[in-house]
């Protein structure tokens, strides 16, 4: 079948519905948020329409810069951990028998059905002193006494990687399945070890997929606000936690909106940088 | 929990019937009011369920006013909705149970219709602080329920109950505390002021607040968990994972009654007493019914039922209720409570929130 470029207005018809949905459920709420971020906060009340920059001014402080920095660092760490774990995993998965693949994929999909709350509470139990995995190590004689592994940065990272891992695999899976097996075979014939073939042939061939996956997991992790609260100390709270505090508990919508807008801008900036860097890499 | 709710059913029926009779004699006009109704906003979940089961049916029986219970979201979302609706002349609920900070915020925009105390005979039963007034003396709300946040401990880890909030500052308790995460619901500034600065009046000035923050900063190394989610702390307290902290007195009592190794202690400085008010939206057309409802809820007998069934502390004077010493101790204490400085959370909320967040996150 040959695809033709749309000629008349009616050819764009099928696009109207998704476009409308996008406008109603994304563009309008987002525009509202941007507008509210300039409104004037009435302490002890709500907010009134105005145009002022004080909400952004309040955000521009060392304190919030640290929180923002930590949030970005955490999201990047989660993205890298997920991709580093998921590429070899998915690669090996695609080499397995069809049946085994299906079982693994169903298991991963079932993890997606768990809510963040359940994941958080499950990990907080696993990392606890009284009922956690250290008790098993004590039983096995590897540790002298059980100890709590949370709250800690490691606990937050583990919980978030666990949550994002299935997405990572599902995004990588189609690309790896479609990867031409003759590429690795050629590398092997030319004398490369399986590991060398993996790093010199498979990984470079997947560069765009990997970049896209990193960005997706990064953005996914940036929005997390429950796991840092359940598994971390206050210094591990992300900007999203503080936004929730402002919006829900302080009813300071203008400030919450300003923080959210700022977070979106920084995220878009980072994504743009990644894409540009990727293009330059290709050109070189 | 279920056992707690099951006890006294016989007594409740007797009380209900008695109240029904008395109320009808006292308010003959009610007998004609079969088609009257009132929308009442109550915190969704446990509160609403308890009220639907234990309070509202008896009220309708007694007064003929049908109640339509509306589940309120927590936080200030409900206040925002009431406010927006009132501007449009609508009332999503006529009477709502509101937190003290929401009462003050509503006062700022004249959201609450002034109540006529002459029509609320039982208002004289109330402890004075449970009558919420506008600065000019008009009555904005009447105490609905109150509850205590106390010092709780795991009995396996702490054989002896602590006696003072000072336990939070004890270096021996490093990394053992679970405290509420927000300045406006933990009321730890008030606790600090009462324990170390001679009373909550010390928070009147900015210097006093700074001092309280500085003193509170010393607690930080002892805190393992700053919780927003109650279930998270309750679980950790029961298991001994986090053996000390602040928590709700009645819920801790219920957990102990279920056999968990936990206890709630009223420190010598007093427990923190928080409360909710009944307030009438200015957009409501049901002014008469609202007064009847608030009057009904302010009866000592109804407050006693709330204490037994819902676990709240009475807003009326203790001696007017028929609560036994044991029943009273399950929900309250005679030790003078620490009353939160709600005014600060209205006038200085952003500053307090910023200082607080920097204190615990920084």
Interface residues (C-beta under 8 A of the other chain):
Chain A: X41 X43 X44 X45 X46 X63 X66 X67 X121 X124 X128 X129 X130 X131 X148 X151 X229 X230 X233 X234 X235 X237 X242 X245 X246 X248 X249 X250 X251 X252 X255
Chain B: X75 X76 X77 X79 X80 X83 X104 X105 X108 X109 X181 X182 X184 X185 X224 X225 X226 X228 X229 X232 X236 X239 X240 X241 X346 X347 X348 X349 X350 X353 X357 X358 X360 X361 X362
